[in-house]
Amino acid sequence: QVQLVESGGGLVQAGGSLRLSCAASRSIFSINAMGWYRQAPGKQRELVASITNGGLTTHADSVKGRCTISRVNIVNTVYLQMNSLKPEDTSVYYCNANDNYGVSYWGKGTQVTVSS
């Protein structure tokens, strides 16, 4: 098992930046896929970005060029750098990990609010 704890959310003005962190309770060397999802009120949870152990990344079209996912295995942490934030980025952001046995883990989320 692995517990995931997100941090770094908050209130920011449009055009601002935030860096979200996802700290895992154990080594993530063996966890291939990790990602960030978000869910706004009344909407479905959607993938923001994902990263494999080899560093292969995927970013949603809505955040490409503005957000970057990264991982530092030695400190068991995944990051999401978000720049040029827009009001439509307002959501709860969740960290996700899929281990090599097909088990999916989720954090409790961190709120990001972007004011116009």
Contacts in CASP RR format, 6 or more apart in sequence:
PFRMAT RR
TARGET T0000
AUTHOR 0000-0000-0000
METHOD contacts of the structure
MODEL  1
QVQLVESGGGLVQAGGSLRLSCAASRSIFSINAMGWYRQAPGKQRELVAS
ITNGGLTTHADSVKGRCTISRVNIVNTVYLQMNSLKPEDTSVYYCNANDN
YGVSYWGKGTQVTVSS
1 25 0 8 1.000
1 105 0 8 1.000
2 24 0 8 1.000
2 25 0 8 1.000
2 26 0 8 1.000
2 28 0 8 1.000
2 31 0 8 1.000
2 97 0 8 1.000
2 99 0 8 1.000
2 105 0 8 1.000
3 24 0 8 1.000
3 25 0 8 1.000
3 105 0 8 1.000
3 107 0 8 1.000
4 22 0 8 1.000
4 23 0 8 1.000
4 24 0 8 1.000
4 25 0 8 1.000
4 95 0 8 1.000
4 96 0 8 1.000
4 97 0 8 1.000
4 105 0 8 1.000
4 106 0 8 1.000
4 107 0 8 1.000
5 22 0 8 1.000
5 23 0 8 1.000
5 25 0 8 1.000
5 95 0 8 1.000
5 107 0 8 1.000
5 108 0 8 1.000
6 20 0 8 1.000
6 21 0 8 1.000
6 22 0 8 1.000
6 93 0 8 1.000
6 94 0 8 1.000
6 95 0 8 1.000
6 107 0 8 1.000
6 108 0 8 1.000
6 109 0 8 1.000
6 110 0 8 1.000
7 20 0 8 1.000
7 21 0 8 1.000
7 23 0 8 1.000
7 110 0 8 1.000
8 18 0 8 1.000
8 19 0 8 1.000
8 20 0 8 1.000
8 21 0 8 1.000
8 110 0 8 1.000
9 18 0 8 1.000
9 20 0 8 1.000
9 93 0 8 1.000
9 110 0 8 1.000
9 111 0 8 1.000
9 112 0 8 1.000
10 18 0 8 1.000
10 110 0 8 1.000
10 111 0 8 1.000
10 112 0 8 1.000
10 113 0 8 1.000
11 113 0 8 1.000
11 114 0 8 1.000
11 115 0 8 1.000
12 18 0 8 1.000
12 85 0 8 1.000
12 112 0 8 1.000
12 113 0 8 1.000
12 114 0 8 1.000
12 115 0 8 1.000
13 114 0 8 1.000
13 115 0 8 1.000
14 85 0 8 1.000
14 86 0 8 1.000
14 87 0 8 1.000
14 114 0 8 1.000
14 115 0 8 1.000
14 116 0 8 1.000
15 83 0 8 1.000
15 84 0 8 1.000
15 85 0 8 1.000
15 86 0 8 1.000
15 114 0 8 1.000
16 83 0 8 1.000
16 84 0 8 1.000
16 85 0 8 1.000
16 114 0 8 1.000
17 81 0 8 1.000
17 82 0 8 1.000
17 83 0 8 1.000
17 84 0 8 1.000
17 85 0 8 1.000
18 82 0 8 1.000
18 85 0 8 1.000
18 112 0 8 1.000
19 79 0 8 1.000
19 80 0 8 1.000
19 81 0 8 1.000
19 82 0 8 1.000
20 36 0 8 1.000
20 79 0 8 1.000
20 80 0 8 1.000
20 82 0 8 1.000
20 93 0 8 1.000
20 95 0 8 1.000
20 110 0 8 1.000
20 112 0 8 1.000
21 77 0 8 1.000
21 78 0 8 1.000
21 79 0 8 1.000
22 34 0 8 1.000
22 35 0 8 1.000
22 36 0 8 1.000
22 77 0 8 1.000
22 78 0 8 1.000
22 79 0 8 1.000
22 80 0 8 1.000
22 95 0 8 1.000
22 107 0 8 1.000
23 76 0 8 1.000
23 77 0 8 1.000
24 31 0 8 1.000
24 76 0 8 1.000
24 77 0 8 1.000
24 78 0 8 1.000
24 97 0 8 1.000
25 76 0 8 1.000
26 76 0 8 1.000
27 73 0 8 1.000
27 76 0 8 1.000
28 34 0 8 1.000
28 71 0 8 1.000
28 73 0 8 1.000
28 76 0 8 1.000
28 77 0 8 1.000
28 78 0 8 1.000
28 97 0 8 1.000
29 53 0 8 1.000
29 73 0 8 1.000
30 99 0 8 1.000
30 100 0 8 1.000
31 53 0 8 1.000
31 97 0 8 1.000
31 98 0 8 1.000
31 99 0 8 1.000
31 100 0 8 1.000
32 52 0 8 1.000
32 53 0 8 1.000
32 98 0 8 1.000
32 99 0 8 1.000
32 100 0 8 1.000
33 50 0 8 1.000
33 51 0 8 1.000
33 52 0 8 1.000
33 97 0 8 1.000
33 98 0 8 1.000
34 50 0 8 1.000
34 51 0 8 1.000
34 71 0 8 1.000
34 78 0 8 1.000
34 95 0 8 1.000
34 96 0 8 1.000
34 97 0 8 1.000
34 98 0 8 1.000
35 47 0 8 1.000
35 48 0 8 1.000
35 49 0 8 1.000
35 50 0 8 1.000
35 51 0 8 1.000
35 69 0 8 1.000
35 78 0 8 1.000
35 95 0 8 1.000
35 96 0 8 1.000
35 97 0 8 1.000
36 47 0 8 1.000
36 48 0 8 1.000
36 49 0 8 1.000
36 50 0 8 1.000
36 69 0 8 1.000
36 78 0 8 1.000
36 80 0 8 1.000
36 93 0 8 1.000
36 94 0 8 1.000
36 95 0 8 1.000
36 96 0 8 1.000
37 45 0 8 1.000
37 46 0 8 1.000
37 47 0 8 1.000
37 48 0 8 1.000
37 93 0 8 1.000
37 94 0 8 1.000
37 96 0 8 1.000
38 45 0 8 1.000
38 46 0 8 1.000
38 48 0 8 1.000
38 89 0 8 1.000
38 91 0 8 1.000
38 92 0 8 1.000
38 93 0 8 1.000
38 94 0 8 1.000
38 112 0 8 1.000
39 45 0 8 1.000
39 46 0 8 1.000
39 91 0 8 1.000
39 92 0 8 1.000
39 94 0 8 1.000
40 90 0 8 1.000
40 91 0 8 1.000
40 92 0 8 1.000
45 94 0 8 1.000
46 60 0 8 1.000
47 58 0 8 1.000
47 60 0 8 1.000
48 59 0 8 1.000
48 60 0 8 1.000
48 63 0 8 1.000
48 67 0 8 1.000
48 69 0 8 1.000
48 80 0 8 1.000
48 93 0 8 1.000
49 57 0 8 1.000
49 58 0 8 1.000
49 59 0 8 1.000
49 60 0 8 1.000
49 63 0 8 1.000
49 67 0 8 1.000
49 68 0 8 1.000
49 69 0 8 1.000
49 80 0 8 1.000
50 57 0 8 1.000
50 58 0 8 1.000
50 69 0 8 1.000
51 57 0 8 1.000
51 58 0 8 1.000
51 69 0 8 1.000
51 70 0 8 1.000
51 71 0 8 1.000
51 78 0 8 1.000
53 71 0 8 1.000
53 73 0 8 1.000
55 71 0 8 1.000
57 68 0 8 1.000
57 69 0 8 1.000
59 65 0 8 1.000
59 67 0 8 1.000
59 68 0 8 1.000
59 69 0 8 1.000
62 88 0 8 1.000
63 82 0 8 1.000
63 89 0 8 1.000
66 82 0 8 1.000
66 83 0 8 1.000
66 84 0 8 1.000
66 85 0 8 1.000
67 80 0 8 1.000
67 81 0 8 1.000
67 82 0 8 1.000
67 83 0 8 1.000
68 80 0 8 1.000
68 81 0 8 1.000
69 78 0 8 1.000
69 79 0 8 1.000
69 80 0 8 1.000
69 81 0 8 1.000
70 78 0 8 1.000
70 79 0 8 1.000
70 81 0 8 1.000
71 77 0 8 1.000
71 78 0 8 1.000
71 79 0 8 1.000
72 78 0 8 1.000
72 79 0 8 1.000
78 95 0 8 1.000
80 93 0 8 1.000
82 89 0 8 1.000
82 112 0 8 1.000
85 112 0 8 1.000
85 114 0 8 1.000
86 114 0 8 1.000
87 114 0 8 1.000
87 115 0 8 1.000
87 116 0 8 1.000
88 114 0 8 1.000
89 112 0 8 1.000
89 114 0 8 1.000
90 112 0 8 1.000
90 113 0 8 1.000
90 114 0 8 1.000
91 111 0 8 1.000
91 112 0 8 1.000
92 109 0 8 1.000
92 110 0 8 1.000
92 111 0 8 1.000
92 112 0 8 1.000
93 109 0 8 1.000
93 110 0 8 1.000
93 111 0 8 1.000
93 112 0 8 1.000
94 106 0 8 1.000
94 107 0 8 1.000
94 108 0 8 1.000
94 109 0 8 1.000
95 106 0 8 1.000
95 107 0 8 1.000
95 109 0 8 1.000
96 104 0 8 1.000
96 105 0 8 1.000
96 106 0 8 1.000
96 107 0 8 1.000
97 104 0 8 1.000
97 105 0 8 1.000
98 104 0 8 1.000
98 105 0 8 1.000
99 105 0 8 1.000
END
